[in-house]
Amino acid sequence: MQRNERFDSADRIIKIGFWVNAILMIMKLSAGYWGHSGAVFADGIESACDFVAIFATMMALKLGRQPFDANHPYGHGRAESLAALLVSLVIGVTGGWILYESVVTVLSGKFSSPGWIAVVAAAATIVIKEWLYRFSTRTGKKLESPALLAIAKDHRKDAVTSISTLVGVIGAFFGLGIMDPLAAGLTSFFILHIGYQTFREAVHDLMDGTAPADFIDALQTLAESVEHVEHVHEMRARRSGQYMIVDLKLEMDPDMTVKQSHDVATSVKKLIFESYPGVGDVMIHINPHDEEHEDLIRL
């Protein structure tokens, strides 16, 4: 998949989520208000908060698709990780707010009796948000897009929230008013967990955390399969948006000419690009095989 196709696919998925979220927000706010359900109305406020996260992700994808330039030689992919970080904070704040509201409602002892429209709104949200989660996750994994995967988790968070909202609203509908805030409070812990996971993954990428071990091992095997590559001395990889940036140190015959070594390195790079569309760049350093050499590094 070409560079523009990757970003177009991610952009298309996020725009679908954006407009579906807009419809759900209006539906839940209306159903919560007219159906006298604080839980459903709070769910609508949560959807409004999601607008901030989705809009930020759309802007990040627009920035991240720009090619490298003089001031950003590694491209602009980190914008996606920054967007994922913002999404995690929105999820965390939402979870904290729902927990606070549920505790206040339980302590006050004032429970509402919602109408059937609130029940329908909560049920519809579960179905639609779970579909969006699966749809976004499938594309996010294919593109290895941290921003898109963060938005997918946000959709799953909404689906989980709406499950508890539905249980609470049904209970309150049949006279057990306390079930509404209790269900919302329980769900807030799931939301906070999702926010923590998203935050940890975004920070991992922003801090140049290493790529998965199986990815590193597969790349090493691939590089060592190229003729004249005696050994992969060292390999590092870090994420930049939808792409991985790979550093390789190859050991070759010290008697090879510079041109021969360069040709081998180019073959390695081409093979990695052909095998892994998610790799954005491969930087290769060549060391003499079976000779003592010092790797200079200050980190």
TIBA-295501 format. One record per residue: residue in three letters; x, y, z of N, C-alpha, C in turn. Coordinates in pm, whole numbers, padded with zeros to 5 digits, always signed. Layout:
ALAXYZXYZXYZ
...
END
This chain:
MET+00084-00119+00000+00000+00000+00000+00088+00124+00000
GLN+00061+00218-00093+00140+00338-00104+00111+00433+00012
ARG+00204+00531+00030+00195+00624+00142+00060+00694+00147
ASN+00016+00756+00033-00109+00830+00031-00229+00739+00056
GLU-00222+00615+00005-00332+00521+00027-00347+00489+00175
ARG-00234+00474+00246-00237+00445+00389-00307+00556+00465
PHE-00267+00681+00438-00325+00793+00510-00470+00816+00468
ASP-00503+00795+00342-00641+00811+00295-00733+00711+00364
SER-00684+00588+00381-00765+00484+00448-00793+00522+00593
ALA-00688+00566+00663-00705+00605+00803-00797+00726+00814
ASP-00778+00824+00725-00860+00945+00727-01006+00913+00703
ARG-01033+00821+00611-01171+00784+00578-01240+00720+00698
ILE-01169+00629+00768-01227+00561+00884-01259+00662+00994
ILE-01168+00754+01019-01188+00851+01126-01302+00946+01093
LYS-01316+00984+00966-01426+01073+00927-01561+01004+00946
ILE-01566+00874+00915-01691+00799+00938-01725+00802+01087
GLY-01624+00775+01172-01646+00779+01316-01688+00916+01365
PHE-01632+01019+01303-01662+01157+01342-01810+01188+01321
TRP-01862+01157+01203-02001+01191+01172-02100+01100+01243
VAL-02063+00972+01258-02151+00882+01335-02158+00928+01480
ASN-02042+00972+01534-02037+01020+01671-02125+01145+01687
ALA-02127+01230+01584-02209+01351+01589-02357+01315+01600
ILE-02399+01216+01522-02539+01173+01525-02573+01113+01662
LEU-02482+01029+01713-02506+00967+01844-02511+01071+01955
MET-02426+01171+01947-02424+01275+02049-02559+01346+02055
ILE-02611+01387+01940-02740+01455+01936-02851+01363+01986
MET-02845+01235+01944-02947+01139+01985-02947+01118+02136
LYS-02827+01101+02195-02820+01072+02338-02854+01193+02424
LEU-02810+01311+02382-02845+01432+02457-02996+01454+02455
SER-03058+01432+02338-03203+01450+02326-03278+01345+02407
ALA-03233+01219+02393-03300+01109+02465-03283+01124+02616
GLY-03164+01168+02659-03140+01186+02801-03226+01297+02859
TYR-03241+01406+02781-03319+01520+02829-03469+01488+02830
TRP-03519+01441+02715-03663+01415+02705-03703+01285+02776
GLY-03606+01192+02791-03637+01067+02859-03606+01069+03007
HIS-03564+01186+03058-03537+01204+03201-03434+01104+03255
SER-03326+01084+03177-03220+00991+03221-03088+01066+03232
GLY-03041+01080+03354-02911+01145+03375-02798+01065+03315
ALA-02810+00931+03317-02704+00845+03264-02690+00862+03113
VAL-02802+00864+03042-02798+00878+02897-02752+01018+02858
PHE-02796+01119+02933-02752+01255+02905-02602+01267+02928
ALA-02550+01204+03034-02406+01205+03061-02331+01133+02948
ASP-02393+01028+02895-02335+00956+02782-02323+01049+02661
GLY-02422+01137+02645-02417+01233+02536-02307+01336+02557
ILE-02287+01379+02680-02177+01472+02712-02044+01405+02682
GLU-02035+01275+02712-01913+01200+02682-01885+01199+02532
SER-01990+01183+02452-01973+01186+02306-01923+01323+02259
ALA-01969+01427+02328-01922+01561+02294-01772+01574+02322
CYS-01727+01513+02433-01584+01513+02464-01504+01439+02357
ASP-01565+01335+02303-01497+01258+02199-01470+01341+02074
PHE-01551+01444+02053-01528+01530+01937-01388+01592+01941
VAL-01346+01628+02063-01213+01686+02079-01107+01586+02035
ALA-01123+01462+02080-01025+01358+02049-01023+01325+01900
ILE-01140+01309+01842-01146+01271+01700-01097+01384+01611
PHE-01134+01508+01645-01088+01622+01566-00936+01634+01573
ALA-00881+01613+01694-00735+01619+01710-00667+01511+01626
THR-00728+01393+01620-00671+01283+01542-00676+01315+01392
MET-00784+01375+01347-00794+01413+01207-00685+01514+01170
MET-00661+01609+01259-00555+01708+01235-00417+01641+01237
ALA-00401+01543+01326-00273+01472+01336-00243+01393+01209
LEU-00347+01330+01154-00328+01255+01029-00293+01348+00914
LYS-00357+01464+00914-00326+01562+00809-00182+01608+00818
LEU-00135+01631+00941+00004+01673+00962+00100+01556+00938
GLY+00062+01437+00987+00151+01322+00978+00175+01273+00836
ARG+00084+01302+00743+00101+01255+00606+00200+01341+00528
GLN+00239+01456+00585+00337+01540+00517+00473+01470+00514
PRO+00544+01474+00403+00676+01409+00395+00780+01483+00478
PHE+00895+01421+00495+01002+01483+00573+01046+01614+00507
ASP+01098+01704+00590+01151+01829+00538+01279+01864+00614
ALA+01334+01981+00589+01462+02019+00650+01453+02025+00802
ASN+01339+02066+00855+01324+02078+01000+01276+01950+01066
HIS+01222+01858+00987+01171+01730+01041+01221+01616+00952
PRO+01349+01583+00962+01410+01483+00873+01352+01343+00889
TYR+01283+01316+00999+01222+01184+01020+01072+01186+00990
GLY+01025+01294+00925+00884+01303+00893+00803+01361+01008
HIS+00672+01353+00997+00582+01413+01096+00492+01308+01163
GLY+00535+01182+01160+00452+01074+01211+00422+01082+01360
ARG+00510+01149+01437+00488+01157+01581+00360+01234+01615
ALA+00308+01308+01518+00182+01379+01542+00071+01281+01579
GLU+00076+01159+01523-00024+01058+01555-00013+01012+01700
SER+00110+00996+01747+00130+00955+01887+00085+01065+01982
LEU+00108+01191+01944+00060+01303+02025-00092+01303+02031
ALA-00156+01274+01917-00303+01266+01914-00352+01152+02002
ALA-00282+01037+01996-00320+00923+02081-00306+00960+02229
LEU-00204+01040+02261-00186+01086+02399-00304+01173+02442
LEU-00345+01263+02352-00459+01349+02383-00586+01266+02401
VAL-00606+01167+02313-00723+01080+02325-00724+01010+02461
SER-00607+00962+02504-00599+00892+02634-00638+00984+02748
LEU-00599+01111+02740-00634+01207+02845-00784+01236+02845
VAL-00843+01245+02725-00987+01267+02715-01062+01148+02774
ILE-01015+01026+02742-01077+00905+02798-01066+00905+02950
GLY-00947+00939+03001-00925+00940+03146-01013+01042+03217
VAL-01022+01163+03163-01106+01268+03223-01252+01226+03220
THR-01294+01166+03109-01432+01120+03098-01464+01015+03203
GLY-01372+00918+03220-01393+00814+03320-01400+00872+03461
GLY-01311+00967+03490-01311+01030+03622-01440+01108+03647
TRP-01488+01177+03541-01610+01256+03556-01731+01166+03580
ILE-01739+01054+03507-01852+00962+03526-01850+00901+03666
LEU-01730+00866+03715-01718+00811+03850-01765+00913+03954
TYR-01722+01038+03937-01761+01144+04031-01913+01162+04033
GLU-01972+01171+03913-02116+01193+03904-02195+01077+03965
SER-02146+00955+03946-02219+00840+04001-02214+00839+04153
VAL-02098+00875+04209-02084+00880+04355-02175+00988+04413
VAL-02175+01106+04351-02260+01216+04399-02407+01176+04395
THR-02448+01108+04287-02589+01069+04273-02629+00967+04379
VAL-02541+00868+04404-02571+00766+04506-02582+00829+04644
LEU-02489+00919+04674-02491+00984+04806-02611+01074+04826
SER-02657+01136+04718-02773+01225+04729-02903+01149+04747
GLY-02908+01025+04694-03029+00943+04706-03142+00987+04616
LYS-03111+01078+04521-03215+01127+04430-03202+01056+04296
PHE-03291+00962+04271-03283+00881+04149-03400+00913+04056
SER-03369+00917+03927-03472+00951+03828-03539+00825+03774
SER-03653+00846+03707-03724+00735+03644-03729+00762+03494
PRO-03637+00701+03418-03623+00732+03276-03737+00674+03191
GLY-03754+00734+03070-03854+00686+02975-03794+00584+02879
TRP-03881+00525+02797-03836+00420+02706-03737+00471+02602
ILE-03746+00601+02566-03656+00655+02465-03510+00650+02511
ALA-03490+00660+02642-03355+00652+02697-03300+00510+02681
VAL-03387+00411+02700-03347+00271+02684-03306+00243+02539
VAL-03385+00292+02444-03356+00272+02302-03224+00338+02263
ALA-03200+00458+02313-03076+00531+02281-02953+00457+02331
ALA-02960+00403+02453-02847+00330+02509-02821+00202+02430
ALA-02927+00131+02392-02912+00006+02317-02854+00032+02178
ALA-02902+00137+02111-02852+00170+01978-02704+00207+01982
THR-02663+00278+02087-02524+00319+02100-02431+00199+02111
ILE-02472+00098+02184-02389-00022+02201-02360-00086+02066
VAL-02465-00106+01987-02450-00171+01857-02362-00089+01763
ILE-02390+00040+01754-02318+00125+01659-02172+00142+01701
LYS-02147+00163+01829-02009+00186+01874-01924+00059+01867
GLU-01985-00056+01891-01910-00180+01880-01873-00206+01734
TRP-01965-00174+01643-01934-00186+01499-01821-00092+01461
LEU-01823+00031+01510-01716+00127+01480-01583+00079+01537
TYR-01586+00019+01656-01463-00032+01718-01400-00139+01631
ARG-01480-00236+01588-01426-00346+01507-01379-00295+01371
PHE-01454-00206+01312-01421-00147+01182-01289-00070+01190
SER-01275+00013+01294-01155+00096+01310-01034+00012+01350
THR-01054-00089+01434-00943-00173+01478-00885-00252+01362
ARG-00972-00305+01277-00926-00383+01162-00835-00298+01072
THR-00877-00177+01042-00795-00089+00958-00674-00038+01034
GLY-00690-00007+01163-00578+00043+01242-00465-00056+01253
LYS-00499-00186+01271-00395-00289+01277-00329-00309+01142
LYS-00407-00301+01037-00353-00317+00902-00253-00206+00870
LEU-00287-00084+00909-00201+00031+00881-00097+00055+00991
GLU-00114-00013+01106-00028+00008+01223-00029+00156+01261
SER-00149+00212+01269-00166+00354+01301-00202+00371+01448
PRO-00114+00431+01530-00144+00449+01673-00264+00539+01696
ALA-00281+00642+01612-00394+00733+01628-00525+00661+01600
LEU-00530+00583+01494-00652+00511+01459-00686+00404+01562
LEU-00585+00337+01614-00609+00236+01717-00657+00301+01847
ALA-00607+00422+01876-00653+00494+01995-00800+00532+01980
ILE-00838+00577+01860-00978+00612+01835-01066+00487+01844
ALA-01014+00373+01796-01089+00247+01806-01116+00212+01952
LYS-01014+00229+02036-01033+00201+02180-01135+00297+02241
ASP-01138+00419+02190-01235+00515+02239-01377+00469+02201
HIS-01393+00412+02082-01523+00357+02043-01563+00240+02134
ARG-01465+00154+02166-01494+00041+02256-01532+00093+02395
LYS-01463+00197+02438-01496+00259+02567-01640+00306+02568
ASP-01686+00368+02458-01823+00414+02449-01922+00298+02451
ALA-01886+00188+02383-01974+00071+02383-01988+00014+02523
VAL-01875+00004+02595-01878-00049+02732-01959+00042+02822
THR-01937+00174+02807-02012+00270+02886-02162+00254+02864
SER-02200+00235+02740-02342+00227+02707-02405+00097+02757
ILE-02323-00008+02773-02376-00132+02831-02422-00107+02974
SER-02336-00042+03051-02373-00012+03189-02488+00088+03193
THR-02486+00182+03099-02596+00279+03092-02728+00207+03066
LEU-02724+00111+02973-02846+00035+02940-02896-00043+03061
VAL-02803-00110+03130-02844-00187+03249-02905-00095+03354
GLY-02836+00018+03376-02886+00112+03476-03020+00172+03439
VAL-03035+00209+03311-03160+00271+03266-03275+00171+03274
ILE-03250+00045+03235-03356-00057+03244-03396-00078+03391
GLY-03294-00087+03479-03325-00103+03621-03406+00012+03675
ALA-03363+00135+03639-03436+00253+03685-03575+00259+03625
PHE-03588+00213+03500-03716+00214+03431-03819+00128+03506
PHE-03767+00018+03569-03856-00072+03643-03856-00043+03793
GLY-03806+00076+03830-03820+00119+03969-03696+00111+04055
LEU-03585+00049+04005-03461+00040+04084-03367+00153+04044
GLY-03401+00272+04089-03329+00391+04048-03181+00391+04076
ILE-03137+00327+04183-02996+00328+04221-02909+00252+04122
MET-02969+00166+04041-02890+00088+03945-02824+00177+03840
ASP-02888+00288+03808-02832+00379+03707-02695+00431+03749
PRO-02681+00499+03862-02549+00549+03902-02449+00439+03939
LEU-02497+00327+03993-02405+00218+04028-02341+00159+03903
ALA-02421+00137+03799-02369+00082+03674-02270+00179+03610
ALA-02303+00308+03615-02213+00408+03559-02080+00411+03634
GLY-02086+00400+03766-01963+00399+03846-01875+00280+03814
LEU-01935+00162+03797-01858+00042+03763-01791+00058+03627
THR-01864+00112+03532-01809+00130+03398-01693+00228+03395
SER-01697+00326+03484-01589+00427+03486-01453+00363+03507
PHE-01447+00252+03582-01320+00185+03604-01268+00120+03475
PHE-01359+00065+03395-01319+00010+03265-01268+00121+03174
ILE-01336+00235+03179-01295+00349+03097-01155+00396+03138
LEU-01131+00407+03266-01001+00452+03315-00890+00355+03275
HIS-00922+00226+03274-00824+00126+03232-00789+00142+03084
ILE-00890+00164+03001-00866+00185+02858-00782+00310+02837
GLY-00813+00415+02911-00736+00539+02901-00590+00517+02939
TYR-00568+00438+03045-00431+00409+03088-00354+00332+02982
GLN-00417+00232+02922-00352+00153+02817-00313+00241+02698
THR-00405+00326+02655-00379+00416+02543-00266+00513+02576
PHE-00267+00566+02697-00164+00659+02742-00027+00591+02743
ARG-00021+00469+02795+00106+00396+02804+00164+00368+02666
GLU+00078+00329+02571+00127+00300+02437+00175+00426+02365
ALA+00103+00538+02384+00143+00664+02320+00276+00712+02376
VAL+00293+00704+02507+00418+00747+02569+00533+00656+02526
HIS+00505+00527+02514+00607+00432+02469+00663+00473+02332
ASP+00575+00510+02240+00618+00551+02107+00691+00685+02111
LEU+00640+00779+02190+00702+00911+02198+00840+00905+02263
MET+00861+00806+02349+00990+00789+02416+01083+00694+02340
ASP+01052+00670+02213+01132+00582+02128+01143+00441+02187
GLY+01031+00392+02238+01029+00255+02289+01056+00155+02177
THR+01117+00043+02213+01156-00055+02112+01036-00123+02048
ALA+01058-00173+01929+00954-00248+01858+00938-00387+01920
PRO+00829-00457+01893+00810-00592+01947+00925-00685+01909
ALA+00960-00776+01999+01075-00865+01979+01058-00953+01855
ASP+00935-00999+01828+00917-01086+01711+00940-01009+01581
PHE+00909-00880+01581+00935-00797+01463+01086-00782+01440
ILE+01160-00758+01547+01306-00745+01539+01368-00875+01491
ASP+01323-00987+01547+01378-01118+01508+01351-01148+01362
ALA+01231-01115+01315+01196-01141+01175+01281-01056+01081
LEU+01305-00931+01118+01389-00844+01035+01533-00895+01030
GLN+01583-00943+01143+01719-00994+01145+01733-01115+01054
THR+01637-01207+01062+01640-01325+00976+01635-01284+00829
LEU+01552-01186+00798+01538-01139+00661+01668-01077+00610
ALA+01730-00992+00692+01853-00925+00651+01967-01026+00632
GLU+01976-01124+00720+02084-01223+00712+02065-01321+00597
SER+01945-01319+00536+01922-01408+00421+01981-01350+00293
VAL+02020-01224+00296+02078-01159+00178+02224-01203+00162
GLU+02262-01237+00041+02398-01282+00014+02501-01176+00054
HIS+02610-01222+00115+02723-01140+00160+02700-01072+00295
VAL+02579-01086+00351+02558-01038+00488+02595-01150+00582
GLU+02707-01132+00652+02756-01237+00741+02676-01244+00871
HIS+02638-01125+00919+02569-01123+01049+02507-00985+01070
VAL+02393-00981+01140+02335-00853+01182+02389-00826+01322
HIS+02480-00729+01330+02548-00701+01457+02454-00637+01559
GLU+02368-00550+01511+02275-00481+01602+02157-00429+01522
MET+02041-00426+01585+01921-00375+01518+01835-00302+01618
ARG+01786-00186+01578+01693-00109+01661+01579-00061+01572
ALA+01463-00046+01631+01347+00002+01557+01259+00084+01650
ARG+01204+00191+01598+01114+00277+01674+01000+00321+01584
ARG+00888+00354+01648+00770+00391+01571+00764+00542+01549
SER+00720+00579+01429+00691+00719+01397+00559+00720+01321
GLY+00449+00736+01395+00316+00732+01333+00285+00594+01281
GLN+00249+00583+01154+00213+00455+01095+00335+00376+01050
TYR+00453+00430+01066+00573+00365+01014+00672+00330+01125
MET+00754+00230+01094+00869+00195+01177+00995+00249+01112
ILE+01085+00304+01193+01216+00346+01145+01318+00248+01202
VAL+01394+00186+01114+01482+00075+01153+01629+00117+01136
ASP+01711+00082+01236+01856+00100+01229+01921-00038+01229
LEU+02008-00062+01131+02074-00192+01116+02226-00175+01114
LYS+02296-00267+01178+02440-00275+01166+02474-00412+01108
LEU+02525-00412+00986+02553-00536+00915+02702-00565+00915
GLU+02736-00690+00936+02876-00732+00925+02898-00797+00789
MET+03004-00750+00720+03036-00802+00586+03186-00826+00575
ASP+03225-00892+00468+03366-00920+00439+03442-00787+00431
PRO+03545-00768+00515+03619-00641+00515+03691-00612+00383
ASP+03711-00714+00299+03780-00693+00172+03686-00646+00060
MET+03558-00638+00088+03464-00590-00013+03487-00441-00039
THR+03461-00399-00162+03474-00257-00194+03355-00180-00136
VAL+03370-00049-00131+03262+00035-00082+03137+00015-00167
LYS+03155+00007-00299+03041-00010-00388+02973-00144-00364
GLN+03051-00250-00346+02993-00382-00321+02911-00381-00191
SER+02968-00322-00088+02897-00313+00040+02770-00232+00027
HIS+02780-00122-00049+02662-00036-00069+02552-00113-00144
ASP+02589-00191-00244+02491-00268-00321+02421-00371-00233
VAL+02497-00435-00146+02438-00534-00054+02341-00464+00041
ALA+02383-00350+00096+02298-00275+00188+02169-00231+00119
THR+02179-00191-00007+02061-00151-00083+01968-00269-00104
SER+02024-00387-00128+01943-00508-00145+01867-00540-00016
VAL+01936-00524+00097+01871-00548+00227+01754-00452+00246
LYS+01780-00326+00216+01676-00223+00234+01556-00250+00144
LYS+01580-00284+00019+01471-00313-00074+01389-00433-00027
LEU+01457-00537+00022+01388-00657+00067+01299-00627+00187
ILE+01348-00544+00279+01268-00506+00397+01147-00425+00354
PHE+01165-00331+00262+01054-00250+00214+00948-00336+00145
GLU+00993-00434+00066+00899-00522-00004+00822-00612+00093
SER+00888-00652+00200+00827-00747+00294+00744-00678+00402
TYR+00778-00552+00434+00710-00481+00542+00668-00341+00496
PRO+00543-00326+00448+00494-00195+00404+00490-00092+00517
GLY+00492-00140+00641+00487-00051+00756+00621+00006+00796
VAL+00728-00030+00725+00860+00026+00753+00878+00150+00666
GLY+00908+00264+00730+00921+00389+00657+01062+00420+00612
ASP+01162+00375+00689+01301+00401+00652+01390+00298+00719
VAL+01501+00267+00653+01600+00172+00705+01737+00238+00693
MET+01802+00259+00804+01936+00318+00804+02038+00209+00836
ILE+02135+00190+00750+02228+00077+00759+02370+00125+00780
HIS+02435+00065+00878+02578+00087+00904+02650-00045+00881
ILE+02768-00040+00819+02841-00162+00785+02968-00175+00870
ASN+02984-00293+00929+03104-00324+01007+03179-00441+00943
PRO+03312-00446+00963+03388-00560+00911+03359-00686+00992
HIS+03341-00797+00923+03311-00924+00989+03437-00985+01047
ASP+03424-01044+01168+03534-01113+01236+03654-01022+01262
GLU+03630-00896+01281+03735-00803+01320+03685-00720+01437
GLU+03776-00684+01527+03739-00603+01640+03699-00463+01592
HIS+03588-00414+01640+03547-00278+01607+03469-00219+01724
GLU+03483-00091+01739+03419-00023+01852+03297+00054+01804
ASP+03185+00028+01871+03062+00100+01840+03057+00226+01927
LEU+03071+00341+01865+03071+00466+01938+02928+00516+01957
ILE+02890+00534+02080+02757+00584+02113+02764+00658+02244
ARG+02688+00762+02259+02690+00844+02380+02564+00828+02462
LEU+02461+00760+02410+02336+00746+02482+02349+00651+02602
END
